[in-house]
């Protein structure tokens, strides 16, 4: 429906943990209480507040790997309800305090996907990317 948010899957506020799609923006607990200096971001561009941390794409052109999440509704949900939810949620996610808190957690909203149509396009693009990659490396559904 709308509003994917990127989570930085390689690091968050100087904490280190194994890379995973379930990484929390405030860092993973490794059980070792280890703090580490991030060496690269897996996003396509440098992240706000982490401008001194290069991206992997600066060394490996085209590289990008981010976790994202969004909100969807069942097929057939009335358009009016979808639009209202999009407006209300968008308003909250644009609040400066919420934006700062999200940034503190290593999470960033995606402007181009802050409408139901934009998010649908984003999900379609992601699906095509992963289908192509999996086909190229020979991964077959089981």
Secondary structure, 3 states (H helix, E strand, C coil): CEEEEEECCCCECCECCCCCCCCCCCCCCCCCCCECCCCCECCCCCCCCCCCCCEHHHCCCCCCCCEEEEECCCCCCCHHHHHHHHHHHHHHHHCHHHHHHHHHCCEEECHHHCCHHHHHHHHHHHHHHHHHHHHHCCCCCC
